[in-house]
Amino acid sequence: YRRGKDADNPNGIVPKLYDGYFNPIVTFKEHTDAKEQVMVADMSGDSRDELIVYNLTGELAVYIYSNGTSNLKEHITG
């Protein structure tokens, strides 16, 4: 359920990710036609899940949000 801002909903809430203290760490764009998808997986093999956000329309973009430091040069295991 996404309550993004757009012309039909100018007072909508822009989706965000928060840390463990409810501080926003990522603010997503206002409503677009992009079809963002979200997956949760342990991609670095450290027994902690990462959040992977990617789109299926327009220019391909993939964002990985980790709950700590990750070495992206290591083999992805998840």
C-alpha positions in Angstrom: 0.0 0.0 0.0 1.6 3.2 -1.2 0.2 6.6 -0.1 2.4 8.8 -2.2 1.9 12.4 -3.1 0.5 13.2 -6.5 -2.0 15.6 -8.2 -4.9 13.6 -6.9 -3.5 13.3 -3.4 -1.4 16.4 -2.6 -1.4 15.7 1.2 -0.2 12.1 0.7 2.7 10.6 2.6 5.9 10.0 0.7 7.2 6.5 1.6 10.3 6.3 3.7 12.6 3.8 5.4 13.4 4.4 9.1 16.3 3.3 11.3 15.7 1.6 14.7 15.1 5.0 16.3 12.4 6.1 13.8 14.8 8.5 12.0 14.2 8.6 8.3 17.2 7.2 6.4 15.7 7.0 2.9 12.8 9.0 1.3 11.4 7.6 -1.9 10.2 9.8 -4.7 6.8 11.2 -5.0 4.3 9.0 -6.9 5.6 8.0 -10.3 4.5 5.4 -12.9 7.6 3.3 -12.0 6.7 -0.1 -10.7 9.0 -0.4 -7.7 9.5 -3.9 -6.2 10.9 -4.7 -2.8 12.7 -7.9 -1.7 14.3 -8.9 1.5 17.3 -11.2 1.4 20.6 -11.9 3.2 22.8 -11.0 0.2 26.1 -10.7 2.0 25.9 -14.0 4.0 26.2 -12.2 7.4 22.8 -13.5 8.7 21.3 -10.0 8.4 18.7 -9.2 5.8 19.2 -6.5 3.2 16.4 -4.6 1.5 16.6 -4.6 -2.3 14.4 -2.0 -4.1 14.3 -2.1 -7.9 12.1 -0.9 -10.7 10.6 -2.7 -13.7 9.9 0.3 -15.9 12.1 2.9 -17.5 15.8 2.9 -16.7 16.7 -0.1 -14.6 17.7 0.9 -11.1 18.6 -1.3 -8.1 19.1 0.0 -4.5 20.4 -2.2 -1.7 19.9 -1.0 1.9 21.9 -2.8 4.6 21.5 -2.7 8.3 25.3 -2.4 8.7 28.4 -2.3 6.6 28.7 -4.7 3.7 31.6 -5.6 1.4 30.0 -5.6 -2.0 33.2 -7.1 -3.5 32.5 -10.4 -1.8 30.4 -13.1 -3.3 26.7 -12.6 -3.0 25.2 -15.6 -1.2 21.5 -14.8 -0.8 
